[in-house]
Amino acid sequence: MQIHQELLELRRQEKRITSEILDKLQLMEDCRGYLELGHSSLFDYLVRGLQYSEATAYQRQACVRLAREVPEIKEQIDQGRLSLSAVTTVYRHIRSKPTKEKRQTLKRIENKSTREVKQMFAEPFKAIKIQKTEYQDRVYLRLELSHEQNRKLEKLKALKSHKHTIESLFENFIEKELSAFDDTRFRPTKSRNPRFISKRLRNSVLKKSAYRCQYPGCDSSHFLQVDHIVPIRAGGDQRPENLQILCASHNQLKG
């Protein structure tokens, strides 16, 4: 059948293109070129710069980082012996393992489906897992707990039952954590240590930045740090006008 042959050829091209994309992403990761484009990480670049979904971006990031130690996985993916989803599934279990053990594990999952790989690495205990689904008018959160975690939650719910329902417990926790960033009424510090930044001053700088990285082109709201515009080594101090907010990656890029 002609259409079947055409699909087979496209499938072969798809594998080759995937391998080429991983090669280019490896180069981008090595030179950290995404930082100059205003992205805080390779993952951010994949999502915002290349318009991948978060799930697809994580797959490619996992493969790129694993390929640094085990470069032959790109050929195995190209040949169809490993799938991106299978590699991603196993990545978090082996990323801190020695290279030899990584190779052995990847050999074990060759030609196996993602479902089979998940079964191989099933964990008897799971950490708290939250699945978020967004709709136009609301957001649903699905909370997955172990029996022990649920026991602790039920105990807290019982102890707070005179004041809170389980729903208001979560709301109260969120409000309490956010309120720690509300107080921005700082006073000029008397400290001679230019690295000393009071909690209120930090809150003020964060609020001024709209809780976003201020590096041009970057919009990250994660891993934010207070940075001295004029570095301390160049005589910069902790006056508000010399402070800005950068994500960890762009703060490191600035040096």
KELUMKE-660288 format. One record per residue (C-alpha): residue number from 1; y, x, z. Coordinates in pm, 1 decimal, decimal comma, always signed. Last residue first. Layout:
<nodes>
{k=NUM; y=Y; x=X; z=Z}
...
</nodes>
This chain:
<nodes>
{k=255; y=+3624,1; x=+2899,7; z=+3735,4}
{k=254; y=+3764,9; x=+2637,8; z=+3500,0}
{k=253; y=+3414,3; x=+2569,6; z=+3375,2}
{k=252; y=+3294,8; x=+2527,4; z=+3735,4}
{k=251; y=+3561,5; x=+2264,9; z=+3801,0}
{k=250; y=+3464,1; x=+2106,3; z=+3470,2}
{k=249; y=+3101,1; x=+2077,6; z=+3579,0}
{k=248; y=+3176,7; x=+1959,7; z=+3932,9}
{k=247; y=+3403,0; x=+1679,2; z=+3815,5}
{k=246; y=+3772,0; x=+1755,3; z=+3847,8}
{k=245; y=+4040,7; x=+1599,3; z=+4066,3}
{k=244; y=+4383,5; x=+1758,4; z=+4094,8}
{k=243; y=+4584,7; x=+1950,4; z=+4350,9}
{k=242; y=+4896,7; x=+2163,8; z=+4311,4}
{k=241; y=+5138,2; x=+1869,7; z=+4341,4}
{k=240; y=+4968,1; x=+1769,4; z=+4667,5}
{k=239; y=+5040,5; x=+2106,9; z=+4834,2}
{k=238; y=+4716,7; x=+2292,9; z=+4905,7}
{k=237; y=+4823,6; x=+2638,7; z=+4793,0}
{k=236; y=+4816,0; x=+2848,0; z=+4476,7}
{k=235; y=+4886,3; x=+3220,5; z=+4500,0}
{k=234; y=+4686,4; x=+3339,5; z=+4200,4}
{k=233; y=+4364,7; x=+3381,3; z=+4403,0}
{k=232; y=+4420,7; x=+3029,2; z=+4537,5}
{k=231; y=+4407,4; x=+2894,2; z=+4185,1}
{k=230; y=+4711,8; x=+2711,9; z=+4039,4}
{k=229; y=+4569,0; x=+2368,4; z=+3966,4}
{k=228; y=+4371,1; x=+2381,3; z=+4293,1}
{k=227; y=+4069,2; x=+2151,9; z=+4252,1}
{k=226; y=+3945,7; x=+1858,4; z=+4462,4}
{k=225; y=+3590,0; x=+1770,7; z=+4359,6}
{k=224; y=+3423,9; x=+1470,3; z=+4195,0}
{k=223; y=+3044,5; x=+1462,2; z=+4161,2}
{k=222; y=+3057,9; x=+1134,2; z=+3964,8}
{k=221; y=+3348,2; x=+935,5; z=+3819,4}
{k=220; y=+3338,9; x=+1107,0; z=+3481,3}
{k=219; y=+3608,0; x=+1018,1; z=+3227,7}
{k=218; y=+3647,0; x=+1353,5; z=+3057,3}
{k=217; y=+3874,5; x=+1381,1; z=+2753,8}
{k=216; y=+4128,4; x=+1608,3; z=+2918,1}
{k=215; y=+3999,8; x=+1718,6; z=+3263,0}
{k=214; y=+4129,6; x=+1467,3; z=+3516,1}
{k=213; y=+3787,8; x=+1361,3; z=+3647,9}
{k=212; y=+3809,3; x=+1002,7; z=+3770,9}
{k=211; y=+3877,7; x=+829,4; z=+4102,9}
{k=210; y=+4200,1; x=+674,9; z=+3970,3}
{k=209; y=+4340,9; x=+1030,4; z=+3974,8}
{k=208; y=+4613,0; x=+926,8; z=+4220,3}
{k=207; y=+4349,4; x=+763,2; z=+4441,1}
{k=206; y=+4143,6; x=+1083,7; z=+4453,3}
{k=205; y=+4450,1; x=+1292,2; z=+4536,9}
{k=204; y=+4542,4; x=+1054,4; z=+4819,3}
{k=203; y=+4188,5; x=+1046,3; z=+4957,5}
{k=202; y=+4178,1; x=+1426,3; z=+4963,0}
{k=201; y=+4510,1; x=+1428,6; z=+5147,2}
{k=200; y=+4368,7; x=+1183,4; z=+5401,0}
{k=199; y=+4054,8; x=+1392,2; z=+5454,1}
{k=198; y=+4257,9; x=+1705,7; z=+5506,2}
{k=197; y=+4246,7; x=+1990,2; z=+5257,2}
{k=196; y=+4203,6; x=+2340,6; z=+5398,9}
{k=195; y=+4148,9; x=+2590,0; z=+5118,6}
{k=194; y=+4507,7; x=+2710,0; z=+5137,0}
{k=193; y=+4445,9; x=+2830,2; z=+5496,1}
{k=192; y=+4786,4; x=+2855,7; z=+5657,6}
{k=191; y=+4730,6; x=+2521,8; z=+5828,8}
{k=190; y=+5040,3; x=+2329,1; z=+5922,5}
{k=189; y=+4951,4; x=+2049,2; z=+5686,0}
{k=188; y=+5209,2; x=+1815,1; z=+5541,1}
{k=187; y=+5111,4; x=+1468,1; z=+5663,6}
{k=186; y=+4860,4; x=+1237,6; z=+5497,1}
{k=185; y=+4876,1; x=+860,3; z=+5476,6}
{k=184; y=+4594,8; x=+814,6; z=+5219,7}
{k=183; y=+4356,5; x=+603,5; z=+5430,5}
{k=182; y=+4141,6; x=+402,1; z=+5189,1}
{k=181; y=+3859,1; x=+651,4; z=+5125,4}
{k=180; y=+3661,3; x=+577,2; z=+5444,6}
{k=179; y=+3710,4; x=+208,4; z=+5364,9}
{k=178; y=+3463,9; x=+246,0; z=+5077,4}
{k=177; y=+3173,8; x=+328,5; z=+5311,3}
{k=176; y=+3249,6; x=+39,6; z=+5547,8}
{k=175; y=+3294,6; x=-207,6; z=+5263,1}
{k=174; y=+2960,8; x=-108,1; z=+5107,7}
{k=173; y=+2775,5; x=-131,0; z=+5441,5}
{k=172; y=+2932,7; x=-468,9; z=+5520,5}
{k=171; y=+2824,9; x=-606,5; z=+5184,0}
{k=170; y=+2469,1; x=-483,2; z=+5237,1}
{k=169; y=+2451,6; x=-637,6; z=+5583,1}
{k=168; y=+2621,8; x=-951,7; z=+5449,3}
{k=167; y=+2323,4; x=-1013,5; z=+5220,0}
{k=166; y=+2065,6; x=-954,1; z=+5495,4}
{k=165; y=+2251,8; x=-1205,9; z=+5710,1}
{k=164; y=+2491,8; x=-1069,7; z=+5967,2}
{k=163; y=+2651,7; x=-1137,3; z=+6303,8}
{k=162; y=+2396,1; x=-1270,3; z=+6552,3}
{k=161; y=+2118,8; x=-1148,8; z=+6319,1}
{k=160; y=+2217,6; x=-783,0; z=+6360,0}
{k=159; y=+1909,4; x=-680,8; z=+6558,6}
{k=158; y=+1686,4; x=-902,2; z=+6341,7}
{k=157; y=+1826,3; x=-765,5; z=+6015,8}
{k=156; y=+1786,6; x=-409,5; z=+6144,8}
{k=155; y=+1420,8; x=-476,2; z=+6226,1}
{k=154; y=+1367,5; x=-643,6; z=+5888,5}
{k=153; y=+1513,8; x=-339,4; z=+5713,9}
{k=152; y=+1292,6; x=-102,7; z=+5913,3}
{k=151; y=+981,8; x=-304,9; z=+5827,2}
{k=150; y=+1089,0; x=-311,9; z=+5461,1}
{k=149; y=+1107,1; x=+66,2; z=+5458,7}
{k=148; y=+758,8; x=+86,1; z=+5608,5}
{k=147; y=+617,2; x=-163,2; z=+5359,0}
{k=146; y=+763,2; x=+41,6; z=+5073,6}
{k=145; y=+1073,7; x=-97,9; z=+4911,7}
{k=144; y=+1179,5; x=-212,3; z=+4563,8}
{k=143; y=+1528,0; x=-363,5; z=+4530,6}
{k=142; y=+1616,6; x=-555,0; z=+4216,1}
{k=141; y=+1991,7; x=-565,6; z=+4160,4}
{k=140; y=+2139,9; x=-833,5; z=+3935,7}
{k=139; y=+2496,2; x=-806,0; z=+3805,3}
{k=138; y=+2718,1; x=-1102,9; z=+3722,0}
{k=137; y=+2934,7; x=-1282,1; z=+3465,2}
{k=136; y=+2862,3; x=-1092,7; z=+3143,0}
{k=135; y=+2520,9; x=-970,4; z=+3251,7}
{k=134; y=+2416,0; x=-639,1; z=+3402,6}
{k=133; y=+2063,3; x=-551,2; z=+3513,5}
{k=132; y=+2018,4; x=-288,8; z=+3784,7}
{k=131; y=+1684,4; x=-162,2; z=+3914,6}
{k=130; y=+1686,6; x=-9,6; z=+4260,9}
{k=129; y=+1400,4; x=+200,0; z=+4395,4}
{k=128; y=+1361,9; x=+306,5; z=+4755,0}
{k=127; y=+1121,0; x=+598,3; z=+4753,0}
{k=126; y=+765,5; x=+537,5; z=+4645,2}
{k=125; y=+448,2; x=+633,2; z=+4824,0}
{k=124; y=+100,4; x=+665,3; z=+4672,5}
{k=123; y=+251,2; x=+827,5; z=+4360,9}
{k=122; y=+105,7; x=+771,6; z=+4015,1}
{k=121; y=+97,3; x=+1094,7; z=+3819,9}
{k=120; y=-215,9; x=+1040,9; z=+3613,3}
{k=119; y=-142,3; x=+667,7; z=+3583,5}
{k=118; y=+198,5; x=+743,4; z=+3437,4}
{k=117; y=+39,4; x=+980,4; z=+3186,7}
{k=116; y=-208,2; x=+712,5; z=+3077,7}
{k=115; y=+74,5; x=+463,1; z=+3027,8}
{k=114; y=+274,3; x=+719,0; z=+2829,3}
{k=113; y=-20,6; x=+760,0; z=+2595,5}
{k=112; y=-227,2; x=+1077,1; z=+2591,4}
{k=111; y=-257,9; x=+1315,7; z=+2295,1}
{k=110; y=-161,5; x=+1614,9; z=+2511,4}
{k=109; y=-120,5; x=+1523,3; z=+2879,0}
{k=108; y=-343,5; x=+1797,5; z=+3022,2}
{k=107; y=-181,4; x=+2069,7; z=+2809,9}
{k=106; y=+157,8; x=+1969,8; z=+2951,6}
{k=105; y=+17,9; x=+2018,6; z=+3302,3}
{k=104; y=-117,8; x=+2364,6; z=+3224,2}
{k=103; y=+208,6; x=+2470,9; z=+3062,1}
{k=102; y=+411,9; x=+2354,1; z=+3362,3}
{k=101; y=+172,0; x=+2533,4; z=+3595,6}
{k=100; y=+232,6; x=+2860,4; z=+3413,4}
{k=99; y=+609,0; x=+2803,8; z=+3421,2}
{k=98; y=+610,8; x=+2769,1; z=+3800,2}
{k=97; y=+682,9; x=+2417,1; z=+3936,0}
{k=96; y=+1031,6; x=+2279,4; z=+4008,8}
{k=95; y=+1045,4; x=+2071,2; z=+3690,3}
{k=94; y=+681,5; x=+1960,5; z=+3724,1}
{k=93; y=+683,0; x=+1608,3; z=+3867,5}
{k=92; y=+1025,1; x=+1515,2; z=+3729,4}
{k=91; y=+914,9; x=+1617,7; z=+3380,3}
{k=90; y=+587,1; x=+1422,1; z=+3367,3}
{k=89; y=+740,4; x=+1093,2; z=+3258,6}
{k=88; y=+992,1; x=+1262,6; z=+3031,6}
{k=87; y=+716,2; x=+1453,3; z=+2852,1}
{k=86; y=+522,2; x=+1129,2; z=+2803,3}
{k=85; y=+832,8; x=+949,1; z=+2671,4}
{k=84; y=+915,0; x=+1227,6; z=+2427,5}
{k=83; y=+561,4; x=+1221,5; z=+2292,1}
{k=82; y=+320,4; x=+1514,3; z=+2288,4}
{k=81; y=+47,1; x=+1590,3; z=+2036,5}
{k=80; y=+257,8; x=+1436,3; z=+1758,5}
{k=79; y=+294,9; x=+1756,8; z=+1557,7}
{k=78; y=+672,9; x=+1767,5; z=+1608,9}
{k=77; y=+625,6; x=+1697,3; z=+1980,6}
{k=76; y=+380,6; x=+1988,7; z=+2003,5}
{k=75; y=+622,6; x=+2207,2; z=+1806,6}
{k=74; y=+903,9; x=+2118,8; z=+2048,3}
{k=73; y=+665,5; x=+2176,7; z=+2340,5}
{k=72; y=+627,4; x=+2540,4; z=+2229,2}
{k=71; y=+955,3; x=+2633,9; z=+2396,8}
{k=70; y=+806,3; x=+2613,8; z=+2748,9}
{k=69; y=+1071,1; x=+2760,1; z=+2977,6}
{k=68; y=+1383,3; x=+2646,3; z=+2789,0}
{k=67; y=+1176,8; x=+2365,2; z=+2638,4}
{k=66; y=+1169,4; x=+2190,0; z=+2977,1}
{k=65; y=+1546,0; x=+2165,0; z=+2980,5}
{k=64; y=+1563,9; x=+2031,9; z=+2626,4}
{k=63; y=+1277,6; x=+1786,5; z=+2681,7}
{k=62; y=+1435,7; x=+1641,9; z=+2996,7}
{k=61; y=+1773,3; x=+1607,9; z=+2824,1}
{k=60; y=+1612,8; x=+1430,4; z=+2530,5}
{k=59; y=+1436,8; x=+1176,0; z=+2747,0}
{k=58; y=+1743,0; x=+1124,9; z=+2967,7}
{k=57; y=+1954,1; x=+1046,3; z=+2662,5}
{k=56; y=+1699,7; x=+790,9; z=+2541,6}
{k=55; y=+1711,2; x=+608,9; z=+2877,2}
{k=54; y=+2091,1; x=+627,8; z=+2896,2}
{k=53; y=+2128,4; x=+485,8; z=+2545,1}
{k=52; y=+2245,2; x=+740,3; z=+2291,4}
{k=51; y=+2604,7; x=+726,1; z=+2166,7}
{k=50; y=+2631,0; x=+1092,6; z=+2063,9}
{k=49; y=+2944,8; x=+1176,1; z=+2263,3}
{k=48; y=+2931,4; x=+912,2; z=+2534,3}
{k=47; y=+2558,5; x=+903,3; z=+2611,3}
{k=46; y=+2440,2; x=+1243,7; z=+2487,6}
{k=45; y=+2757,0; x=+1415,5; z=+2608,9}
{k=44; y=+2722,7; x=+1256,6; z=+2953,8}
{k=43; y=+2361,8; x=+1380,9; z=+2969,6}
{k=42; y=+2468,0; x=+1730,6; z=+2863,2}
{k=41; y=+2715,2; x=+1728,3; z=+3149,7}
{k=40; y=+3080,3; x=+1663,6; z=+3237,6}
{k=39; y=+3198,5; x=+1580,2; z=+2886,9}
{k=38; y=+3550,5; x=+1663,6; z=+2772,0}
{k=37; y=+3465,9; x=+1828,6; z=+2440,3}
{k=36; y=+3514,3; x=+2172,4; z=+2598,3}
{k=35; y=+3247,9; x=+2079,7; z=+2853,9}
{k=34; y=+3002,2; x=+1976,2; z=+2579,2}
{k=33; y=+2995,2; x=+2336,2; z=+2456,7}
{k=32; y=+2780,0; x=+2440,0; z=+2752,2}
{k=31; y=+2670,7; x=+2741,8; z=+2546,1}
{k=30; y=+2304,0; x=+2701,8; z=+2641,0}
{k=29; y=+2316,8; x=+2321,5; z=+2653,0}
{k=28; y=+2470,2; x=+2292,0; z=+2306,6}
{k=27; y=+2215,4; x=+2537,5; z=+2167,2}
{k=26; y=+1929,3; x=+2339,1; z=+2322,6}
{k=25; y=+2083,7; x=+2020,8; z=+2184,1}
{k=24; y=+2068,9; x=+2174,4; z=+1837,8}
{k=23; y=+1700,5; x=+2261,9; z=+1875,6}
{k=22; y=+1622,3; x=+1917,6; z=+2022,5}
{k=21; y=+1791,9; x=+1754,3; z=+1724,3}
{k=20; y=+1585,3; x=+1966,3; z=+1484,9}
{k=19; y=+1261,6; x=+1858,4; z=+1656,1}
{k=18; y=+1365,6; x=+1494,1; z=+1638,8}
{k=17; y=+1447,6; x=+1538,7; z=+1268,8}
{k=16; y=+1099,4; x=+1675,2; z=+1199,1}
{k=15; y=+931,8; x=+1389,9; z=+1388,2}
{k=14; y=+1142,6; x=+1130,4; z=+1204,9}
{k=13; y=+1065,7; x=+1293,1; z=+869,0}
{k=12; y=+693,6; x=+1253,1; z=+933,4}
{k=11; y=+750,9; x=+887,9; z=+1033,0}
{k=10; y=+957,6; x=+834,3; z=+719,6}
{k=9; y=+664,3; x=+963,8; z=+512,1}
{k=8; y=+422,3; x=+732,6; z=+691,2}
{k=7; y=+661,9; x=+442,1; z=+639,2}
{k=6; y=+677,8; x=+511,0; z=+265,7}
{k=5; y=+298,8; x=+526,4; z=+245,1}
{k=4; y=+272,2; x=+191,7; z=+423,7}
{k=3; y=+535,1; x=+38,6; z=+193,8}
{k=2; y=+334,0; x=+148,0; z=-109,9}
{k=1; y=+0,0; x=+0,0; z=+0,0}
</nodes>
